[in-house]
Amino acid sequence: MRSPLLDLPGAVAADAPDADVAAHYGDLFAEQRALVKGEAVVDRSNREIIRISGADRLKWLNDLTSQKLDTLAPGEWTQTLDLDLQGRVLHHMKLVDDGAAVLAHVEPGTSASLIDYLDRMRFMLRVEVSRVDDLVVLSGATEDFLVPRAELADHLGKPLAGLWAYEALRIERHEPRLGLDTDHKTIPHELGWIGQAVHLTKGCYRGQETVARVHNLGHPPRRLVFLHLDGSVDTLPPHGAPVVFDGQEIGVVGSAARHHELGPIALAVVKRSVPVDATLLAGGVAASQEVIVPQDAGRNVTIDPAMRRRIR
C-alpha cells in the first residue's frame, strides 16, 4: 500500500521491495543525522504485520520458532526466525506482545506464506492468526513503533528520514535483512543471528537440530562481513554483485548504503575460509573487511581427550 508520505515535496520512492515508501526526502545525510539524534522517524509502512492472539500464543510461538518467547513480557520487543527442517531461514519476525496479542512485522511480501504455515500448525490450540492492515511500522534509529495507518498523514509536517538513512544505520549496526542479506541456503549462524533471534537452550522447534549441530560440532560454511568500500568510486555495488578475492568469486554483496560518517558501506556473505584481513572487490569496488561472524563460529563442544580415544 503506497504511503501518503511519498506525496511530500522532494520525496523519492525507494527500490523494490520498498517502493511504497520514501528512500529519502531530498537530503540523505541530514536525514541520517536527524535520525541518529532522535529528531526524525522513518516510514516503514510497507512492512507487513500479523497478529497472533489467544491464550496459548506465546508457548505456541515458542514451540514453532527459534527464540524463547514463552516468558516474553508485555511491551518487550524481540526477534525470532521461522526455519525449515534443514535449519534454513524462511521468515524473520520482529515482534512485541501487548498483553492480549503478539504483533509481528515481517518483510514485504512474506506475510502470506508465514500466516499459511502458522494456520496449519494451530491444531486445537487457543490461537488465532491474521493479517493487520490498520497498523504500520515507524522506526527511530534503533527502535520500532506500531501506529494506526490513519495517523501516517499526521507526520506530513514532522521531521522525517527516508529508508536509505535507516538502512545505512542498520548496516552500520551489522544487522542483516532477510531477502537482501540472505538466500535460500542461509542458516542463522552465518549471519550472527545466534542470541539475537535464536535461543540455544530453550528446546525443540523446526530446524533446531541443524542449529545445535553447527553450534556444537561444526562451522557455518559462510560468514557475514561488514565492508568499508572505496569512497572514490561514485556508485555502490548492487545487491547480488560478486565479491572477489584473489581472482575467485567468494561471496555476494547484500545491502549497501552511503553513511554520513563512514562513507560507502555494505554487508556481504563470503566463504568462511576467506582471510579476515584480506582486501576484497565488491562489485568491482575495493573493500576492507570488518568481522561480524568469526571464522571459528560454532564447534563449541569440547571433547575430553580420554573420551575421544574411547570413541575411536
C-alpha positions in Angstrom: 0.0 0.0 0.0 1.6 3.3 -1.2 2.5 5.6 1.7 0.9 9.1 1.7 4.3 10.4 2.8 5.5 9.8 -0.8 3.4 12.8 -1.8 5.7 15.2 0.2 7.8 17.6 -2.0 11.2 16.1 -2.6 10.2 12.5 -1.7 11.8 9.9 -3.8 10.5 6.3 -3.8 12.8 3.5 -2.8 13.5 0.5 -4.9 11.8 -2.8 -4.6 10.8 -4.3 -2.2 10.4 -0.9 -0.6 8.9 1.1 -3.5 5.8 2.0 -1.4 7.9 4.2 0.9 10.4 7.0 0.5 14.1 6.4 0.0 14.8 10.0 1.0 13.1 13.4 1.1 15.9 15.4 -0.6 18.8 15.4 1.9 20.1 11.9 2.7 22.9 12.9 5.2 20.8 15.5 7.0 18.1 12.9 7.4 20.6 10.4 8.8 21.9 12.9 11.4 18.4 13.8 12.5 17.6 10.1 12.8 20.7 9.5 15.0 19.8 12.4 17.2 16.2 11.1 17.7 14.8 14.1 15.8 13.2 12.1 13.0 11.3 8.9 12.3 11.4 6.6 9.2 8.3 5.5 7.4 8.4 1.7 7.1 4.7 1.3 6.4 5.5 -1.3 3.7 6.4 -3.8 6.3 3.6 -6.4 6.7 2.1 -7.0 10.2 0.5 -10.1 11.6 -1.5 -10.5 14.8 -1.4 -13.7 16.9 -4.0 -13.8 19.7 -5.2 -16.4 22.1 -4.2 -17.7 25.5 -1.7 -20.2 24.1 0.0 -17.7 21.7 3.4 -17.3 23.5 4.0 -21.0 24.2 2.9 -21.9 20.7 5.2 -19.5 19.1 8.0 -20.6 21.4 7.5 -24.2 20.2 7.5 -23.2 16.5 10.2 -20.6 16.2 13.8 -20.0 17.2 13.5 -17.5 20.1 12.4 -18.1 23.6 9.0 -16.5 23.7 7.0 -18.3 26.4 8.2 -15.8 29.1 8.1 -12.7 26.9 6.9 -9.7 28.9 4.3 -7.3 27.5 5.9 -4.4 25.8 9.2 -6.1 25.3 10.4 -6.3 21.6 12.4 -9.3 20.4 13.0 -11.1 17.1 12.6 -14.7 16.0 13.1 -16.9 13.0 11.0 -19.5 11.2 13.3 -22.2 9.9 12.7 -25.1 7.6 13.6 -28.7 8.5 17.2 -28.2 7.4 17.6 -25.1 9.5 17.4 -22.6 6.6 15.8 -19.2 7.3 12.3 -18.8 5.9 11.0 -15.8 7.8 12.4 -13.2 10.2 10.0 -11.6 12.6 10.3 -8.6 14.9 7.6 -8.8 17.5 6.0 -7.5 20.6 3.3 -8.8 22.9 0.8 -6.1 24.1 -0.7 -8.3 26.8 -3.6 -9.5 24.5 -1.8 -10.5 21.3 1.6 -10.7 19.6 2.1 -8.2 16.8 4.9 -9.2 14.4 6.2 -7.3 11.4 7.9 -9.1 8.5 9.4 -8.3 5.1 7.1 -7.0 2.3 5.5 -9.9 0.5 6.3 -12.6 3.1 3.3 -12.5 5.5 1.0 -14.7 3.4 3.4 -17.7 3.5 4.1 -17.2 7.2 0.3 -17.0 8.0 -0.3 -20.1 5.9 2.3 -22.1 7.9 1.1 -20.8 11.3 -2.5 -21.6 10.4 -1.6 -25.2 9.6 0.2 -25.5 12.9 -2.7 -24.3 15.2 -4.3 -27.8 15.7 -6.5 -27.5 18.8 -4.6 -24.7 20.5 -6.2 -21.4 21.5 -4.6 -19.2 18.9 -5.8 -17.1 16.0 -3.6 -15.6 13.3 -4.5 -12.7 11.0 -3.0 -10.0 8.8 -3.2 -6.5 10.2 -3.6 -3.7 7.7 -4.7 -0.8 10.0 -1.3 -0.6 11.8 2.1 0.5 10.3 5.7 0.5 11.4 7.6 3.7 12.1 11.2 3.4 13.2 13.7 5.5 15.1 17.4 4.8 14.8 17.2 1.7 16.9 13.5 1.1 17.9 10.2 0.4 16.2 6.7 1.8 16.8 3.4 0.5 15.7 0.9 3.3 14.9 -2.6 3.4 13.2 -2.2 3.7 9.5 -4.7 6.6 9.6 -2.1 8.6 11.6 0.6 8.4 8.9 -0.7 11.6 7.4 -0.2 13.3 10.7 3.6 13.1 10.0 3.4 15.3 6.9 4.6 18.3 8.9 7.0 16.5 11.2 10.8 15.6 10.7 11.2 12.5 8.6 14.1 10.4 7.4 13.9 8.2 4.4 14.6 4.5 4.3 18.1 5.0 2.9 19.0 6.7 6.2 17.6 3.8 8.2 19.4 1.2 6.0 22.7 3.0 6.4 22.4 2.8 10.2 21.2 -0.8 10.0 24.3 -1.8 8.0 26.5 0.1 10.5 24.9 -2.0 13.3 25.8 -5.2 11.4 22.1 -6.1 11.2 21.2 -8.4 8.3 17.9 -8.1 6.4 16.0 -11.1 5.1 15.9 -11.2 1.3 18.8 -8.7 0.9 21.5 -10.3 3.0 20.1 -13.9 2.8 19.4 -16.5 0.2 17.6 -19.9 0.1 20.6 -21.6 1.8 21.1 -19.2 4.7 21.3 -20.6 8.2 21.3 -18.5 11.3 25.0 -18.9 12.3 26.1 -17.4 9.0 24.5 -14.0 9.8 25.2 -13.7 13.5 21.6 -14.3 14.5 22.5 -16.6 17.4 21.4 -14.9 20.6 19.7 -12.1 18.8 17.0 -14.2 17.2 18.0 -17.8 18.2 17.9 -19.2 21.8 20.2 -22.1 22.1 18.8 -23.9 25.2 15.0 -23.4 25.0 14.1 -26.8 23.5 13.0 -28.2 20.1 11.5 -26.4 17.1 11.6 -26.9 13.4 15.3 -26.6 12.2 16.7 -26.8 15.8 18.8 -29.9 15.0 20.8 -28.0 12.4 21.3 -25.0 14.7 22.5 -27.3 17.5 24.8 -29.4 15.3 26.5 -26.3 13.8 26.8 -24.6 17.2 28.3 -27.7 18.9 30.1 -29.7 16.2 30.7 -27.7 13.1 31.2 -24.3 11.4 28.8 -22.4 9.1 30.1 -22.5 5.5 29.8 -18.8 5.1 30.0 -15.7 7.2 28.6 -12.2 7.2 31.1 -9.3 6.9 30.9 -5.6 7.1 32.6 -3.8 4.2 34.2 -0.4 4.1 34.0 0.5 0.4 36.4 2.6 -1.6 34.9 6.1 -1.3 36.5 7.3 -4.6 34.0 5.3 -6.6 30.8 7.0 -7.5 28.5 4.0 -7.4 27.6 1.5 -4.8 27.8 -2.2 -5.7 24.3 -3.5 -6.4 22.6 -6.2 -4.4 23.9 -9.6 -5.6 27.1 -8.3 -7.0 30.0 -10.7 -6.8 32.6 -10.4 -4.0 36.1 -11.5 -5.3 39.3 -12.4 -3.6 42.5 -13.4 -5.4 40.6 -13.6 -8.7 38.0 -16.0 -7.3 34.3 -15.2 -6.6 33.9 -15.9 -2.9 30.6 -14.3 -2.0 27.9 -11.7 -2.8 27.0 -8.2 -1.8 23.8 -7.9 0.2 22.9 -4.4 1.4 24.9 -1.3 0.6 24.5 2.3 1.6 26.2 5.7 2.0 26.7 6.6 5.6 27.0 10.2 6.8 30.3 9.5 8.7 31.6 6.2 7.4 31.1 6.8 3.7 30.0 3.9 1.5 29.5 0.7 3.4 28.0 -2.8 2.8 27.2 -6.2 4.2 28.3 -9.3 2.3 28.2 -13.0 2.8 31.5 -14.7 1.9 33.1 -18.1 2.3 34.2 -18.8 5.9 37.8 -19.6 4.8 38.5 -16.1 3.3 41.2 -14.4 5.4 39.7 -11.8 7.7 42.3 -9.2 6.8 42.0 -9.7 3.0 41.1 -6.8 0.8 38.2 -7.8 -1.4 36.5 -6.5 -4.5 32.7 -6.0 -4.1 31.1 -5.5 -7.4 34.4 -4.2 -8.7 34.9 -1.8 -5.7 37.8 -2.3 -3.4 36.6 -3.1 0.1 38.2 -3.8 3.5 36.5 -6.2 5.9 35.3 -5.8 9.5 34.5 -9.2 11.1 30.9 -9.8 12.2 30.8 -13.6 12.2 34.3 -15.0 13.1 35.8 -17.8 11.2 35.7 -20.1 14.2 31.9 -19.6 14.9 30.4 -22.9 16.0 32.1 -26.0 17.3 31.5 -25.2 21.0 31.7 -28.7 22.4 35.0 -29.7 23.9 35.5 -33.5 23.9 37.7 -34.9 26.6 40.8 -36.5 25.0 40.3 -39.7 27.0 36.7 -39.9 25.7 38.0 -39.3 22.2 40.2 -42.3 22.5 37.3 -44.4 23.6 35.2 -43.3 20.7 38.0 -44.4 18.3 
